[in-house]
Structure formats: C-alpha cells, structure tokens
C-alpha cells in the first residue's frame, strides 16, 4: 500500500487554494523533479498531452500510471531508469 507523506508544503501552500490531500511519495518525487526543471503543472500537463487536473491527481493521489506515461515523464524530466 502506498503511504501518504506529510511535508511542510502540504500544510503551508505558497499560493492558490490549500491541498485537500497529502502527496504520496511518488507525488512528491514528481513535484520535486518538475520544480527542479522549472516546469509548471500546467506546462507539464501540456507536455504529457493530458489535462492539468489529471496531472494534479498524479502528484496528489494514489494513481496507476501506464508504462507509456511513465516513459514520457522520465523523458520530460530527464530521469534515468537505472538510477
């Protein structure tokens, strides 16, 4: 079972509305990698050819990603599967 991780950012949002859900570990990894690349969630959604709401769920909820979606994420975020 995937656990939800409580980090300071979950309680103190920098802007917008407060989060209803804590991020999963995968969600935090996606969030951190996206921020490190300087990509907004809206830009990421466009690059993935999905809605911003769908991408937001990927960062916030326990979701099952298809292999092709994972590959696309890794390419955009320049993540090596071997590391």
C-alpha positions, 0 to 999 in steps of 0.5 A, spaced: 500 500 500 502 506 498 503 511 504 501 518 504 507 523 506 506 529 510 511 535 508 511 542 510 508 544 503 502 540 504 500 544 510 503 551 508 501 552 500 505 558 497 499 560 493 492 558 490 487 554 494 490 549 500 491 541 498 485 537 500 490 531 500 497 529 502 502 527 496 504 520 496 511 519 495 511 518 488 507 525 488 512 528 491 518 525 487 514 528 481 513 535 484 520 535 486 523 533 479 518 538 475 520 544 480 527 542 479 526 543 471 522 549 472 516 546 469 509 548 471 503 543 472 500 546 467 506 546 462 507 539 464 500 537 463 501 540 456 507 536 455 504 529 457 498 531 452 493 530 458 489 535 462 492 539 468 487 536 473 489 529 471 496 531 472 494 534 479 491 527 481 498 524 479 502 528 484 496 528 489 493 521 489 494 514 489 494 513 481 496 507 476 500 510 471 501 506 464 508 504 462 507 509 456 506 515 461 511 513 465 516 513 459 514 520 457 515 523 464 522 520 465 523 523 458 520 530 460 524 530 466 530 527 464 530 521 469 534 515 468 531 508 469 537 505 472 538 510 477 
